[in-house]
C-alpha cells in the first residue's frame, strides 16, 4: 500500500525538552522505530513532518543575533528546517531498517510548494510564528524600525513594524502573524514519484513545504507558512496514495471534547466529518486542520486515519484511530 505519513512537529522536538540535538535525535529514533514496522510490512512510504517548534526556535535565535547576523525570511527558514529534520529522519529510519535487514533507500527532498499569490490569506495574516514579545520589547522594535514604518492604531489588534504584522495573543504578549495560504502544487513531485517507483522512502513537504509563487516561468519565495496537514493531503493525491496516516499525540479524534460526553470517533464518512467540522466540533486551532485534511483525502476517494505514533501499524490495519472514509 502507498501511504503518506504525516508526523507532527512534536514527534521531532518533544514537549518539555530543551531542544538539544541529542534530544531531537532520540525522539526521531523512537518515531522511526514505529515507522520501520510499516516499511518492513511492504508499504511504500512518503513521510512529511511539521516544523513549527523548529522554526520558532530559529526565529528566537535570529532575534538574539539581530545586531550581528541578518535575519532570513520564512521560506529560507522552512528550507533550513527541512534539511535539519530530513537529516535526522533519513539517518534514524535508515539505521532502523538496516537493523531489521531491510534494504530501502531513505531520501529527504527539499520541497517547494506552490501557493496562489491571490490566496485571501495574504490579505489577512493570522498564523502566529516565533517568539512572544512583551509590550516593552515590541516598542523597542518599533523604535528601531527604519524610517517611519511602524504603525500602531491603539484601537486595532495588530501592529505593523518593518512590514511585519504583530498581534496580541493570550497572556498579553505579542507574536508575529503571517499568511498561511493553501498549497496547490509540489514542484518536486516527479522526483518523489520516481523515488517511490524505485523502492525508496521519500521524506518531503516538511513544515508544509517552502512556500513559493510562480511569476512566468520563475519561482520565488515569500513571508508565509503552509500548514502541514493540507500539504500532506495534496501529496496523497499527487502520488496516488491509498491512505493518509496522520500521526498526532492522541489515539483517536474525540467528539464533544472536554465535556462529560467526550468519546472517541472510530469511523466516519467524509460527508459526516465535514458536517462535524461545520458544526464546530473540531476548532481551527486544535483538531480542525487535521480532520479537514483527512476529509479532503476521503472526498478524493482515498482513506485517512488519525491516530498516535504508537498505534500507526494498528491504524493501517483498521484496528485503531479515527478512520475517515469516502461517502
C-alpha positions as CSV (number, residue, x, y, z in Angstrom):
1,X,0.0,0.0,0.0
2,X,1.3,3.5,-0.8
3,X,0.9,5.7,2.3
4,X,1.6,9.3,3.1
5,X,2.6,9.6,6.8
6,X,2.3,13.0,8.4
7,X,4.4,13.4,11.6
8,X,3.6,16.3,13.9
9,X,6.5,18.7,14.8
10,X,6.4,17.4,18.4
11,X,7.4,13.9,17.0
12,X,10.8,15.5,16.5
13,X,11.0,18.1,19.2
14,X,9.1,16.6,22.2
15,X,7.3,18.9,24.6
16,X,9.2,19.6,27.8
17,X,12.6,19.1,26.4
18,X,15.4,21.7,26.0
19,X,15.6,21.1,22.2
20,X,19.2,19.8,22.3
21,X,20.3,18.0,19.1
22,X,20.7,14.8,21.2
23,X,17.1,15.0,22.4
24,X,15.8,15.5,18.9
25,X,17.8,12.6,17.6
26,X,16.5,10.4,20.3
27,X,12.9,11.5,19.7
28,X,13.3,10.9,16.0
29,X,14.9,7.5,16.7
30,X,11.8,6.5,18.8
31,X,9.5,7.6,16.0
32,X,11.4,5.7,13.4
33,X,11.1,2.5,15.5
34,X,7.4,2.8,14.8
35,X,7.7,3.7,11.1
36,X,10.1,0.8,10.4
37,X,7.2,-1.6,11.0
38,X,5.3,0.0,8.1
39,X,8.2,-0.2,5.7
40,X,9.1,-3.8,6.8
41,X,5.4,-4.7,6.1
42,X,6.0,-3.7,2.5
43,X,4.2,-0.3,2.4
44,X,5.5,2.4,0.2
45,X,6.0,5.5,2.4
46,X,6.0,9.2,1.8
47,X,6.9,10.9,5.1
48,X,6.1,14.5,5.8
49,X,6.6,16.3,9.0
50,X,5.8,19.5,11.0
51,X,8.4,22.1,11.8
52,X,6.6,24.7,14.0
53,X,8.8,24.2,17.1
54,X,12.0,24.3,15.0
55,X,11.1,27.4,13.0
56,X,10.0,29.1,16.2
57,X,13.4,28.4,17.8
58,X,15.2,29.7,14.7
59,X,13.2,32.9,14.9
60,X,14.3,33.3,18.6
61,X,17.9,32.8,17.6
62,X,17.5,35.4,14.9
63,X,16.1,37.8,17.4
64,X,19.0,37.3,19.8
65,X,21.6,37.8,17.0
66,X,19.8,40.5,15.1
67,X,22.6,43.1,15.6
68,X,25.2,40.6,14.3
69,X,23.6,38.4,11.6
70,X,21.0,39.4,9.0
71,X,17.7,37.6,9.6
72,X,16.5,35.1,7.0
73,X,12.9,35.1,5.6
74,X,10.4,32.4,6.5
75,X,10.8,30.4,3.2
76,X,14.5,30.1,3.9
77,X,13.9,29.0,7.5
78,X,11.5,26.4,6.1
79,X,14.3,25.1,3.9
80,X,16.7,25.0,6.8
81,X,14.4,23.0,9.0
82,X,13.6,20.6,6.1
83,X,17.3,19.9,5.9
84,X,17.7,19.6,9.7
85,X,14.7,17.3,10.3
86,X,15.2,15.4,7.0
87,X,18.7,14.6,8.0
88,X,17.6,13.1,11.4
89,X,14.7,11.2,9.8
90,X,16.8,9.7,7.0
91,X,19.6,8.7,9.3
92,X,17.5,7.2,12.1
93,X,15.0,5.4,9.7
94,X,17.9,4.1,7.7
95,X,19.5,2.7,10.9
96,X,16.2,1.1,12.0
97,X,15.8,-0.5,8.5
98,X,19.3,-1.9,8.5
99,X,18.8,-3.4,12.0
100,X,15.8,-5.3,10.5
101,X,17.7,-6.4,7.5
102,X,15.6,-4.3,5.2
103,X,17.4,-2.6,2.3
104,X,15.5,0.5,1.2
105,X,17.0,4.0,0.4
106,X,15.5,6.8,2.5
107,X,15.9,10.2,0.8
108,X,15.0,13.7,2.1
109,X,13.9,16.0,-0.7
110,X,14.0,19.8,-0.2
111,X,10.4,20.6,-1.3
112,X,9.0,23.8,-2.8
113,X,5.2,24.0,-2.5
114,X,3.4,26.4,-4.9
115,X,0.7,28.7,-3.4
116,X,-1.6,31.1,-5.2
117,X,-0.5,34.8,-4.8
118,X,-4.2,35.7,-4.9
119,X,-4.9,33.5,-1.9
120,X,-7.0,35.5,0.6
121,X,-4.6,34.5,3.3
122,X,-2.1,37.1,2.0
123,X,-4.5,39.9,2.9
124,X,-5.3,38.5,6.3
125,X,-2.2,37.1,8.1
126,X,-3.3,35.1,11.1
127,X,-0.7,32.3,11.7
128,X,1.4,33.1,14.8
129,X,5.1,32.3,14.5
130,X,8.2,32.8,16.5
131,X,8.8,34.3,19.9
132,X,6.5,36.1,22.3
133,X,7.2,39.8,22.8
134,X,6.3,42.0,25.7
135,X,4.8,45.4,25.2
136,X,8.2,46.9,26.0
137,X,10.1,44.6,23.6
138,X,7.7,45.4,20.8
139,X,8.0,49.1,21.4
140,X,11.8,48.8,21.2
141,X,11.5,47.0,17.9
142,X,9.2,49.8,16.7
143,X,11.7,52.5,17.7
144,X,14.5,50.6,15.8
145,X,12.4,50.3,12.7
146,X,13.9,52.1,9.7
147,X,12.2,55.4,8.9
148,X,8.6,55.7,9.9
149,X,7.5,52.2,9.1
150,X,5.9,51.3,12.5
151,X,2.2,51.6,12.5
152,X,0.0,51.4,15.6
153,X,-3.7,52.1,16.0
154,X,-4.5,51.9,19.7
155,X,-8.0,50.6,18.8
156,X,-6.7,47.9,16.5
157,X,-5.5,44.4,17.4
158,X,-2.4,44.5,15.2
159,X,0.8,46.4,14.8
160,X,3.0,46.5,11.7
161,X,6.7,47.0,12.1
162,X,9.0,47.0,9.1
163,X,6.3,45.3,7.1
164,X,5.7,42.5,9.7
165,X,2.4,42.2,11.4
166,X,2.2,41.5,15.2
167,X,-0.9,40.5,17.1
168,X,-1.6,40.4,20.8
169,X,-2.2,36.8,22.0
170,X,-3.5,35.1,25.1
171,X,-1.4,36.2,28.1
172,X,-1.0,39.7,26.9
173,X,2.2,39.2,24.8
174,X,2.6,39.9,21.1
175,X,3.5,37.5,18.3
176,X,4.3,37.9,14.6
177,X,1.4,36.7,12.4
178,X,2.0,35.6,8.8
179,X,-0.2,34.4,5.9
180,X,-1.0,30.7,5.7
181,X,-2.1,30.1,2.1
182,X,-3.3,26.7,0.8
183,X,-0.9,24.6,-1.2
184,X,-1.8,24.0,-4.9
185,X,1.2,22.1,-6.3
186,X,4.5,20.5,-5.3
187,X,7.5,21.4,-7.6
188,X,9.5,18.3,-6.9
189,X,6.6,15.8,-7.2
190,X,8.1,14.0,-10.2
191,X,11.2,13.3,-8.1
192,X,9.0,12.0,-5.2
193,X,7.2,9.6,-7.5
194,X,10.4,8.4,-9.1
195,X,11.9,7.6,-5.7
196,X,8.8,5.6,-4.7
197,X,8.8,3.7,-8.0
198,X,12.4,2.8,-7.4
199,X,11.6,1.3,-4.0
200,X,12.7,4.3,-1.9
201,X,11.2,6.1,1.1
202,X,10.6,9.8,0.5
203,X,10.8,12.4,3.2
204,X,9.3,15.6,1.7
205,X,7.0,18.5,2.2
206,X,8.4,19.2,5.7
207,X,6.7,22.0,7.5
208,X,4.2,22.2,4.7
209,X,7.0,22.9,2.3
210,X,8.8,26.1,1.3
211,X,6.0,28.4,0.1
212,X,6.7,29.7,-3.5
213,X,4.7,31.5,-6.1
214,X,5.1,31.4,-9.9
215,X,5.7,34.5,-11.9
216,X,6.0,33.5,-15.6
217,X,8.5,30.6,-15.5
218,X,10.2,31.7,-12.3
219,X,9.6,30.7,-8.7
220,X,10.0,33.0,-5.8
221,X,9.6,32.6,-2.0
222,X,7.9,34.8,0.5
223,X,7.0,35.5,4.1
224,X,4.3,32.8,4.6
225,X,4.0,29.4,6.1
226,X,1.9,26.5,4.8
227,X,0.1,24.2,7.3
228,X,1.4,20.7,7.3
229,X,-2.0,19.0,7.0
230,X,-3.2,20.4,3.6
231,X,0.2,19.7,2.1
232,X,0.0,16.1,3.4
233,X,-3.4,15.8,1.7
234,X,-2.1,17.3,-1.5
235,X,0.9,14.8,-1.5
236,X,-1.5,11.9,-1.0
237,X,-3.4,13.0,-4.1
238,X,-0.3,13.7,-6.3
239,X,1.4,10.4,-5.6
240,X,-1.9,8.4,-5.8
241,X,-1.6,7.2,-2.2
242,X,-4.2,4.7,-1.0
243,X,-4.1,6.2,2.5
244,X,-3.1,9.2,4.5
245,X,-1.9,8.4,8.0
246,X,-1.8,11.4,10.3
247,X,0.1,10.8,13.5
248,X,-0.7,13.0,16.4
249,X,-0.4,12.8,20.2
250,X,-3.9,11.1,20.7
251,X,-5.0,7.6,19.8
252,X,-8.2,8.9,18.1
253,X,-10.2,12.1,17.5
254,X,-12.6,12.9,20.3
255,X,-16.2,14.1,19.9
256,X,-17.6,16.6,22.4
257,X,-14.0,17.1,23.6
258,X,-13.8,18.4,27.2
259,X,-17.3,17.5,28.1
260,X,-18.8,14.6,30.1
261,X,-20.0,13.3,26.7
262,X,-16.4,13.0,25.3
263,X,-15.9,9.9,23.3
264,X,-13.6,8.6,20.5
265,X,-14.7,8.7,16.9
266,X,-13.8,5.4,15.3
267,X,-15.0,5.7,11.7
268,X,-16.8,8.4,9.8
269,X,-17.6,9.2,6.2
270,X,-16.2,12.3,4.6
271,X,-19.6,13.8,4.4
272,X,-20.4,13.3,8.1
273,X,-16.9,14.5,9.0
274,X,-17.4,17.7,7.0
275,X,-20.7,18.3,8.8
276,X,-19.0,17.9,12.2
277,X,-16.4,20.4,11.1
278,X,-19.1,22.9,10.1
279,X,-20.8,22.3,13.4
280,X,-17.6,23.4,15.3
281,X,-16.7,20.0,16.7
282,X,-13.1,20.5,15.7
283,X,-11.8,24.0,16.2
284,X,-9.3,25.6,13.8
285,X,-6.7,26.0,16.5
286,X,-7.0,22.3,17.5
287,X,-8.0,19.2,15.6
288,X,-9.7,21.2,12.8
289,X,-6.9,21.3,10.2
290,X,-6.2,17.6,10.8
291,X,-9.7,16.5,10.2
292,X,-10.1,18.8,7.2
293,X,-7.0,17.1,5.6
294,X,-8.5,13.7,6.2
295,X,-11.8,14.8,4.7
296,X,-10.0,16.1,1.6
297,X,-8.3,12.7,1.0
298,X,-11.6,10.8,1.6
299,X,-13.5,13.1,-0.7
300,X,-11.0,12.3,-3.4
301,X,-11.6,8.5,-3.0
302,X,-8.8,7.6,-0.6
303,X,-9.0,7.0,3.1
304,X,-7.3,8.7,6.0
305,X,-6.6,7.6,9.6
306,X,-5.8,9.9,12.5
307,X,-4.0,8.2,15.5
308,X,-0.9,8.3,17.7
309,X,2.5,7.3,16.6
310,X,2.4,4.2,18.8
311,X,-0.7,2.9,17.0
312,X,0.4,3.6,13.4
313,X,0.6,-0.1,12.3
314,X,-2.7,-1.0,14.1
315,X,-4.3,2.0,12.4
316,X,-3.4,0.9,8.9
317,X,-4.9,-2.5,9.7
318,X,-8.2,-0.8,10.8
319,X,-7.7,-1.7,14.5
320,X,-7.0,1.8,15.9
321,X,-7.5,5.5,15.3
322,X,-10.2,7.5,13.6
323,X,-10.8,6.4,10.1
324,X,-12.3,8.8,7.5
325,X,-13.6,7.0,4.5
326,X,-15.3,8.1,1.3
327,X,-19.0,8.7,1.4
